[in-house]
Amino acid sequence: MTHIPLILTILSSLIFLGFFVLYNKDILNGSVKPNIVSWGLFSLITLINAVTYIAFTHDIFKGALAFTDFFTCIVITCLIIFRGQLRKLSLSEIIIIILSVASLVVWWLLKSALYANLLLQPAYILAFIPTLKNAWANPQNESSLVWLMWAFSFLLTITVIIIRWDNNFADIINSSIAFILHLSVGLLAGRGKRV
């Protein structure tokens, strides 16, 4: 039983990275058209999430996928920028940035990574809205398989959190939100012809 969290942690990160490579290939060949603002916001949010999550859980097994998620978001964002798909920020996107920065201020002022991480979750949800809208309106713009496999990676992480449960409900919040959001994009994209 002691090796199960390690195996699941490695598996979840490997799955996430494997489908990240597939997603990058799809970006480069133009078969996937991700939203630059969402991915830029994902990069900022996942960086803050990974750092605050590890800071309050002190558990690398629970937080490994958060760092993998940040790595993939920053590379995908750079790839989208490389493809020249920039645009101006909307008011809601500026609010997401403000919430993200506010979570860092909360962490600094209150010395609480937990509160910072919890404050970040609404920003994370809001950052998904353009991608969810895009997957709804143009399911062919996203890869259903990639998003569903990313959701599965978060499900594995939730399993690790439950195995290593330390009676802190906050540990499971981000991974649960991430699972639901990634699953939603995958299901919406699945309505199109591309998998």
NORFENFEN-V992219 format. One record per backbone hydrogen bond with DSSP energy under -1.0 kcal/mol. CO is the residue of the C=O (numbers start at 0). NH is the residue of the N-H. If there is no record, write none. Layout:
BEGIN
co=CO nh=NH
co=CO nh=NH
END
This chain:
BEGIN
co=2 nh=6
co=3 nh=7
co=4 nh=8
co=5 nh=9
co=6 nh=10
co=7 nh=11
co=8 nh=12
co=9 nh=13
co=10 nh=14
co=11 nh=15
co=12 nh=16
co=13 nh=17
co=14 nh=18
co=15 nh=19
co=16 nh=20
co=17 nh=21
co=18 nh=22
co=19 nh=23
co=20 nh=24
co=21 nh=25
co=22 nh=26
co=23 nh=27
co=24 nh=28
co=25 nh=30
co=25 nh=31
co=34 nh=38
co=35 nh=39
co=36 nh=40
co=37 nh=41
co=38 nh=42
co=39 nh=43
co=40 nh=44
co=41 nh=45
co=42 nh=46
co=43 nh=47
co=44 nh=48
co=45 nh=49
co=46 nh=50
co=47 nh=51
co=48 nh=52
co=49 nh=53
co=50 nh=54
co=51 nh=55
co=52 nh=56
co=53 nh=57
co=58 nh=62
co=59 nh=63
co=62 nh=66
co=63 nh=67
co=64 nh=68
co=65 nh=69
co=66 nh=70
co=67 nh=71
co=68 nh=72
co=69 nh=73
co=70 nh=74
co=71 nh=75
co=72 nh=76
co=73 nh=77
co=74 nh=78
co=75 nh=79
co=76 nh=80
co=77 nh=81
co=78 nh=82
co=79 nh=84
co=80 nh=83
co=89 nh=93
co=90 nh=94
co=91 nh=95
co=92 nh=96
co=93 nh=97
co=94 nh=98
co=95 nh=99
co=96 nh=100
co=97 nh=101
co=98 nh=102
co=99 nh=103
co=100 nh=104
co=101 nh=105
co=102 nh=106
co=103 nh=107
co=104 nh=108
co=105 nh=109
co=106 nh=110
co=111 nh=115
co=112 nh=116
co=113 nh=117
co=114 nh=118
co=115 nh=119
co=119 nh=123
co=120 nh=124
co=121 nh=125
co=122 nh=126
co=125 nh=128
co=127 nh=131
co=128 nh=132
co=129 nh=133
co=130 nh=134
co=131 nh=135
co=132 nh=136
co=133 nh=137
co=137 nh=140
co=138 nh=141
co=140 nh=32
co=142 nh=146
co=143 nh=147
co=144 nh=148
co=145 nh=149
co=146 nh=150
co=147 nh=151
co=148 nh=152
co=149 nh=153
co=150 nh=154
co=151 nh=155
co=152 nh=156
co=153 nh=157
co=154 nh=158
co=155 nh=159
co=156 nh=160
co=157 nh=161
co=158 nh=162
co=159 nh=163
co=161 nh=164
co=167 nh=170
co=168 nh=171
co=171 nh=175
co=172 nh=176
co=173 nh=177
co=174 nh=178
co=175 nh=179
co=176 nh=180
co=177 nh=181
co=178 nh=182
co=179 nh=183
co=180 nh=184
co=181 nh=185
co=182 nh=186
co=183 nh=187
co=184 nh=188
co=185 nh=189
co=187 nh=190
co=188 nh=191
co=194 nh=144
END
